[in-house]
Amino acid sequence: MKNRLLKGLVKWGRLFIPHNPKKNHILVVATTALGDTLWATPAIESIRASLPDCFLAVLTSPVGMQVLKHNPHIDKLFLLKEPLSRHCFSLWRQLIKEKFDTVLLFHASQRLTLPLCSLLGAQTLVGTAGINKGLDDLLTHKLPNCAQHEIVRRLKIVEAIGVRPVTEQLSMFVTETLPPRAVAGKWIAIHPGSKDAFKRWPKEKFIELGKRLKQEMDCEILITGTKEERALMEEIGSAIPGAHIDMPTRSLREFAALLNQMDLLISNDTGPVHLACALKKPVVAIYASTDPALCGPHKAKQAVVIARRNTCDPCLKRKCRLPFCFLQIGVEEVLNAVRGCPNPSK
């Protein structure tokens, strides 16, 4: 019923919107979280390389605004505020002034995003079929939804408008700096949380890992996480002698500056993995309930992935309360990955 109403409103609205787009005025839509936004950066860089004189804008989330700030390939950033229903008209007024002729829908969590883009007067609206909450008909070019890494999927979208991919490497342009580390030596960040609990290696494993790292590598351990993960961070940090706990009050860009000071990150499947890849920092990433071939580090030479197939078919995903698939991964295996990780002390 919702989709039928939205499609009807779009059809009616198109009768009144101006159709005078400017050539090579391109809008990229990436309105999701940290990892999803970083996956867009190779495609954005490829657009600029193929169409150096185009006007390239990005509609993104608050997190995306921090990720894409200072990106030299982007001419303008537009912020999608939540809830979109409340801000939809004001955002539409901002966007339609730019007279986009092409909209590239990389990923959007909000149902209203595609209808909004359909009312910008663009001649071309490209996206992936099957991931648009039943609104695929609003796309002018629907690409097949096949098993491929999310970075590649975004590159396929820009290829549809004649762009040649020039990189598959993530990027983030960090200008912020932090005071020097209080203690010299090797620093290893451990990120034991994730937005979804079913993606987490057991906290007991992280504690044992931290203790072994302190003993064998004579390093400093920093426990990182979000405000929602503070209790988990404190439980793990207090159980590892001498560990430091990074209180989660930093902005994303300050957190990126902090990662720049680390020699290595060990993390579950969550955004900081991709942030570390974008910063070209060594990272050990742990996967069991998700497939790193689709959403893990991609062609990142500094990343080591430890992965197992999920043990439940189908996987319960967010309904899972005990992700025992992670019990397939032991502390010794992660330690071996750390020992073999590229330049963990540089």
C-alpha positions in Angstrom: 0.0 0.0 0.0 2.8 2.4 0.9 4.7 1.7 -2.3 1.5 2.1 -4.4 0.9 5.5 -2.9 4.5 6.6 -3.3 4.6 5.5 -7.0 1.3 7.4 -7.6 2.7 10.6 -6.0 5.9 10.3 -8.1 3.9 9.9 -11.3 1.7 12.9 -10.4 4.7 15.0 -9.3 6.7 14.4 -12.5 4.0 16.3 -14.4 5.0 19.5 -12.6 8.7 19.3 -12.0 11.0 21.1 -14.5 13.0 18.8 -16.9 16.0 21.0 -17.7 18.9 19.0 -16.4 22.5 20.1 -17.0 24.9 17.7 -18.7 27.2 15.8 -16.4 25.6 17.1 -13.2 25.7 13.9 -11.1 24.2 13.1 -7.8 25.5 10.0 -5.8 23.2 8.7 -3.1 24.9 7.0 -0.2 22.8 7.6 2.9 23.8 4.7 5.2 26.5 4.0 7.8 30.3 4.1 8.0 31.3 1.1 6.0 28.6 1.6 3.3 29.8 5.2 2.8 33.5 4.2 2.6 32.6 1.6 -0.1 31.4 4.5 -2.3 34.8 6.2 -2.4 36.4 4.1 -5.2 33.3 4.8 -7.4 33.4 8.5 -6.6 37.1 8.7 -7.4 36.5 6.9 -10.7 33.7 9.3 -11.7 36.1 12.2 -11.2 38.9 10.5 -13.2 36.6 9.7 -16.1 34.6 13.0 -16.0 37.0 15.6 -14.6 34.8 18.5 -15.5 31.5 17.1 -14.1 29.6 18.6 -11.2 29.6 15.7 -8.6 27.5 15.9 -5.5 26.7 13.4 -2.8 23.6 13.0 -0.8 24.6 11.3 2.4 24.0 10.7 6.1 25.5 12.5 9.1 28.1 9.8 9.3 28.7 10.1 5.6 29.3 13.9 6.0 32.2 13.1 8.3 33.6 10.4 6.0 33.4 12.5 2.8 34.5 15.8 4.3 37.6 17.1 2.4 37.2 14.5 -0.3 38.7 16.3 -3.3 36.7 14.5 -5.8 33.3 15.9 -4.6 32.0 19.3 -5.4 29.1 19.4 -2.9 27.7 17.4 0.0 24.0 17.3 0.8 22.8 16.0 4.2 19.8 13.7 4.6 18.3 14.3 8.0 16.2 11.8 9.9 13.3 11.4 9.7 13.3 12.1 6.0 9.5 12.5 5.9 9.9 15.7 8.0 12.7 17.2 5.9 11.8 15.8 2.5 10.5 19.0 0.9 13.3 21.3 2.0 15.9 18.7 0.9 14.1 18.4 -2.5 14.2 22.2 -2.9 18.0 22.2 -2.3 18.6 19.3 -4.7 16.4 20.4 -7.6 18.3 23.7 -7.9 21.4 21.7 -9.1 19.5 20.3 -12.2 21.1 16.9 -12.0 20.9 14.9 -15.2 22.1 11.7 -13.5 21.4 10.1 -10.1 23.4 7.1 -9.0 21.7 5.2 -6.1 24.5 3.4 -4.2 22.5 2.6 -1.1 19.7 4.1 0.9 18.0 2.9 4.0 15.1 5.2 3.9 12.0 4.3 1.8 11.5 7.9 0.7 15.0 8.4 -0.8 14.3 6.8 -4.2 10.9 8.6 -4.7 12.7 11.9 -3.8 15.4 11.2 -6.3 12.7 10.4 -8.9 11.4 13.9 -8.6 14.6 15.8 -9.4 14.1 15.8 -13.2 17.1 13.7 -13.9 17.0 11.7 -17.2 19.0 8.8 -15.7 18.5 7.1 -12.4 20.7 4.0 -11.9 20.6 1.5 -9.1 20.7 -2.2 -8.2 17.5 -4.2 -8.5 15.9 -5.9 -5.5 17.3 -3.6 -2.7 14.9 -0.7 -3.0 12.0 -1.8 -0.8 9.9 -2.7 -3.8 10.4 0.6 -5.7 12.7 -0.7 -8.5 10.2 0.6 -11.1 11.3 4.2 -10.2 14.8 3.4 -11.6 15.5 4.1 -15.3 18.4 1.6 -15.3 18.2 -1.5 -13.1 21.4 -3.5 -12.6 21.2 -7.2 -11.6 21.7 -7.9 -7.9 24.3 -10.7 -8.0 26.9 -11.9 -5.4 29.7 -9.4 -5.5 31.5 -7.2 -3.1 29.7 -4.0 -2.2 32.6 -2.0 -3.6 32.3 -3.8 -6.9 28.5 -3.3 -6.9 29.0 0.5 -6.7 31.6 0.4 -9.4 29.2 -1.4 -11.7 26.7 1.4 -11.2 29.1 4.0 -12.3 30.2 1.8 -15.3 26.5 2.0 -16.4 27.1 5.7 -17.2 30.4 5.1 -19.1 32.8 5.6 -16.1 35.9 3.4 -16.1 36.9 2.2 -12.7 40.4 3.4 -11.7 40.6 2.0 -8.2 39.0 -0.4 -5.7 40.8 1.1 -2.7 38.9 2.9 0.0 39.9 6.5 0.9 39.3 9.0 3.6 41.0 12.4 3.8 41.8 13.1 7.5 43.2 16.5 8.5 42.6 16.2 12.2 45.5 15.4 14.5 45.7 14.3 18.2 48.4 14.8 20.8 51.2 12.3 20.7 50.6 9.0 22.4 51.2 9.1 26.1 53.3 5.9 26.0 55.9 5.0 23.4 56.0 1.6 21.7 53.6 -0.5 19.8 49.9 0.2 20.1 47.2 -2.3 19.2 43.5 -1.2 19.1 40.9 -3.8 19.9 37.3 -3.1 18.8 35.2 -5.8 20.4 31.7 -4.5 19.6 29.5 -4.1 16.6 26.1 -2.6 16.0 24.7 -6.1 15.5 25.6 -8.6 18.4 25.5 -11.5 16.0 28.7 -10.2 14.4 30.7 -10.4 17.6 33.6 -12.7 18.6 33.0 -13.7 22.3 34.3 -11.1 24.8 36.1 -13.9 26.7 38.2 -14.5 23.5 39.1 -10.8 23.3 40.2 -10.8 26.9 42.4 -13.8 26.4 43.8 -12.3 23.2 44.6 -9.0 24.9 46.5 -10.8 27.7 48.5 -12.8 25.3 49.3 -9.8 23.2 50.6 -7.9 26.3 52.8 -10.9 27.2 54.2 -11.7 23.8 54.5 -8.4 22.0 55.1 -6.0 24.9 52.5 -3.6 23.5 49.9 -1.2 24.6 46.3 -2.3 24.2 43.6 0.3 23.5 39.9 -0.8 23.7 37.7 1.2 21.4 33.9 1.3 20.7 30.8 3.4 20.7 28.8 4.9 23.5 26.4 2.0 23.4 29.3 -0.4 23.8 30.9 1.3 26.8 30.0 -1.5 29.3 31.5 -4.1 27.0 34.6 -2.0 26.6 35.1 -1.5 30.3 34.5 -5.2 31.0 37.2 -6.3 28.5 39.6 -3.4 29.3 39.5 -4.0 33.1 40.3 -7.7 32.6 43.4 -7.0 30.5 46.2 -5.8 32.8 47.4 -2.3 31.7 44.9 -1.9 28.9 43.7 1.6 28.0 40.0 2.3 27.3 39.2 5.0 24.8 36.1 6.8 26.1 33.7 7.0 23.2 33.2 10.7 23.1 35.2 11.5 19.9 33.7 12.5 16.6 34.2 10.0 13.7 37.0 12.1 12.3 38.8 12.3 15.7 38.4 8.5 15.9 40.1 8.3 12.4 42.9 10.4 13.7 43.2 8.0 16.7 43.4 5.0 14.4 46.2 6.8 12.5 48.2 6.6 15.7 47.7 2.8 16.1 50.0 0.2 14.7 47.2 -2.4 14.3 43.5 -2.8 14.7 41.7 -6.1 15.6 38.0 -5.9 15.1 34.8 -7.7 14.3 32.8 -7.1 11.1 32.0 -3.4 11.7 32.8 0.1 10.3 36.2 0.6 11.9 37.6 -2.3 9.8 36.9 -0.3 6.6 38.1 2.9 8.2 41.4 1.2 8.9 41.6 0.0 5.3 40.8 3.6 4.1 43.7 4.9 6.3 46.0 2.1 5.0 46.5 0.8 8.6 47.0 -2.9 9.3 43.9 -4.7 10.5 42.9 -8.2 11.5 39.2 -8.6 10.9 37.1 -11.5 12.3 34.1 -12.9 10.4 31.8 -15.8 10.9 28.1 -14.8 10.6 28.8 -12.6 7.5 30.7 -13.2 4.3 33.8 -11.1 3.9 33.7 -11.8 0.1 30.7 -9.5 0.1 31.4 -7.0 2.9 35.0 -7.5 4.2 38.3 -5.8 3.4 38.6 -5.8 -0.4 42.0 -5.9 -2.1 43.5 -4.3 1.0 47.1 -5.6 1.3 47.3 -4.4 4.9 44.3 -6.4 6.0 44.2 -10.0 7.2 40.7 -11.7 7.3 39.9 -14.6 9.6 36.6 -16.1 8.4 34.4 -19.2 9.0 31.1 -20.1 7.4 28.1 -19.6 9.6 26.9 -22.7 11.3 23.1 -22.1 11.1 21.2 -22.4 7.8 19.5 -20.0 7.5 21.5 -17.6 9.8 19.2 -16.0 12.3 21.1 -12.7 11.9 19.7 -10.1 14.3 17.5 -12.6 16.1 20.6 -14.6 17.1 21.4 -14.4 20.8 24.3 -16.8 20.9 26.5 -16.6 17.8 28.4 -19.8 18.4 29.7 -19.8 14.8 32.4 -17.6 16.2 33.6 -20.4 18.5 35.2 -21.9 15.4 37.9 -19.1 15.7 40.4 -19.5 18.5 42.7 -17.0 20.1 45.9 -18.7 18.7 44.6 -18.3 15.2 44.1 -14.5 15.7 47.5 -14.3 17.3 49.1 -15.9 14.3 47.3 -13.4 12.1 48.7 -10.5 14.2 52.2 -12.0 14.0 51.9 -12.2 10.2 50.1 -8.9 9.7 52.0 -6.5 7.4 54.2 -4.0 9.4 52.3 -4.3 12.7 55.0 -2.2 14.4 55.3 0.6 11.9 
